[in-house]
Structure formats: structure tokens, C-alpha cells
Amino acid sequence: MKLIEVRTYKLKPGCADRFVPAVQAALPLVRASGMDVVAFGRSDHEHESFYLIRAYDSRKQLVAQQDAFYGSAAWREGPRTALVDCLDDYLNTLLWLPDEAVEALRANNGLA
């Protein structure tokens, strides 16, 4: 079983063209920090909405990895401002899924 975080982003109007390159710059940093990025992409029903799905072994691991990453100079001095400036709002949802379901998400939701 994996703890899945589904983070959905609602962008400010007209920001999608700036948001995607900023996320593409951030994803290697996120992965290098040890987080398992399962999928990233644009919502199928809203042009200004995106999702990021990450997998963790536990809530403790999620907190530790995110605290370390979001507190790092690589994030703060890197793509943070470009990403945050595009956000109108975001929402995190956590749920437990079997490993097979996580792999199905990974296989069926390519990175934008």
C-alpha cells in the first residue's frame, strides 16, 4: 500500500503557458529529493487546472520529504516563485492505494 497525494492546482487565468515550464523545471528537483512522482498533467475538463500525484510509504515520510524539499534552497531559489505566481488555489487529497493501482496511475497518466 502507498499513501497517494493528489495535488490539484487552479491557475490564474492565462498562466498555463508559464506554469508548465516551471513545473517541468521543478520535477527533477522533486525527484532528486526522493519523492516518487507518479503523474503530472493538465485536467481533462478544465484548461487552467493541473494535477500532481506523488506516492509515499507513510504519512511520516510525506511530511519529512516535503519539509526537506520545500525548505531547501534549491526550491526557494529555483522554480518556486514562477510556480507560486501562477497559482490561484491548490488542494491536496491523501488516500491509500494498493501498489498495483499506483502503477496503473503511473502508466496511464503521462507527464505533460
C-alpha positions in Angstrom: 0.0 0.0 0.0 1.1 3.5 -0.8 -0.1 6.9 0.5 -1.0 8.9 -2.5 -1.1 12.7 -2.5 -3.2 14.2 -5.3 -2.4 17.9 -5.5 -4.7 19.9 -7.8 -3.7 23.3 -8.9 -6.1 26.0 -10.1 -4.2 28.6 -12.1 -4.8 32.3 -12.5 -6.2 33.0 -16.0 -3.6 32.9 -18.7 -0.9 31.3 -16.6 -0.8 27.8 -18.1 1.9 28.6 -20.6 4.2 29.8 -17.8 3.2 27.1 -15.3 4.1 24.0 -17.4 7.7 25.0 -18.0 8.1 25.9 -14.3 6.8 22.5 -13.2 9.0 20.8 -15.7 12.0 22.6 -14.2 10.8 21.6 -10.7 10.1 17.9 -11.3 13.7 16.8 -11.5 14.3 18.6 -8.1 11.3 16.9 -6.6 12.5 13.5 -7.8 16.1 14.2 -6.7 14.8 14.9 -3.2 13.5 11.3 -3.1 9.8 11.9 -3.7 8.1 9.5 -6.1 6.3 11.5 -8.8 3.6 9.2 -10.2 2.0 11.7 -12.6 1.6 15.3 -13.6 -0.7 16.8 -16.2 -3.5 19.1 -17.2 -7.0 18.3 -16.1 -9.1 16.8 -18.9 -12.0 19.1 -18.1 -10.5 22.5 -17.2 -7.8 24.2 -19.2 -6.5 26.1 -16.1 -6.3 23.1 -13.8 -3.4 20.7 -13.3 -2.6 17.7 -11.0 0.5 16.3 -9.4 0.3 12.8 -8.0 3.1 11.6 -5.6 3.4 8.3 -3.7 4.8 7.8 -0.2 5.3 4.8 2.2 3.7 6.6 5.1 2.4 10.0 6.4 5.7 10.4 8.3 7.7 10.0 5.0 5.4 12.5 3.2 6.0 15.1 5.9 9.7 14.5 6.2 10.3 14.6 2.4 8.1 17.6 1.8 9.5 19.6 4.7 13.0 18.9 3.5 12.2 19.8 -0.1 10.1 22.9 0.4 12.6 24.2 2.9 15.5 23.7 0.6 17.5 26.5 -1.2 17.1 24.5 -4.5 13.3 25.1 -4.3 13.2 28.5 -2.7 15.9 29.9 -5.1 14.7 27.9 -8.1 11.3 27.4 -9.6 9.2 28.3 -6.5 8.4 31.9 -7.5 7.5 31.1 -11.1 5.1 28.3 -9.8 3.5 30.2 -6.9 2.9 33.3 -9.0 0.7 31.2 -11.3 -1.5 29.7 -8.6 -5.0 30.9 -7.8 -5.5 28.0 -5.4 -4.5 24.4 -4.8 -5.9 21.4 -2.9 -4.2 18.2 -1.5 -6.1 15.0 -1.1 -4.5 11.9 0.6 -5.6 8.3 0.1 -4.2 4.8 0.4 -4.0 2.7 -2.7 -2.6 -0.7 -3.5 0.8 -0.8 -5.3 -1.0 -2.1 -8.4 -3.3 1.0 -8.5 -0.3 3.3 -8.1 1.4 1.6 -11.1 -1.8 1.9 -13.1 -1.9 5.7 -12.4 1.7 5.9 -13.4 1.2 4.0 -16.7 -2.0 5.8 -17.7 -1.2 9.4 -16.8 1.9 10.6 -18.6 3.9 13.7 -17.7 2.9 16.8 -19.6 
